[in-house]
Amino acid sequence: QQQQQQQLLHRNTHPSSSSSETPPPSPSHDNAWCRVCGRACTSAALVAFGEWLEHHSGIHRCWEWKPLIPAKELIRELGLKGREIGAAMEAQMAWRLENPGCSKEAMMAFLRRDR
């Protein structure tokens, strides 16, 4: 899935160009450099990708997300202890990135299965 996301990013941020294009040593203010292939991405393409990310992906500003299920509730519902709590919190955030529109109930079902 990560490879598919990288390919989508690549398709959405690159103008069509030959594979023999070699990037200059440092990017200009108009371009960014793709970590997948090292080619230049046009600013317009990056803006378009940013708009897609913001309006259609469901993960816009995901770094600001709080867990759907707080740790105290996980402890109460699943009987977690010690390191299991941190692992469940990490699993919760990772699964939410893959399923951004998930409900609290779907998250709890996932965590119960994942135990």
Secondary structure, 3 states (H helix, E strand, C coil): CHHHHHHHHHHHHCCCCCCCCCCCCCCCCCEEECCCCCCEEEHHHHHHHHHHHHHHCCCCCHHHCCCCCCHHHHHHHHCCCCHHHHHHHHHHHHHHHHCCCCCHHHHHHHHHHHC
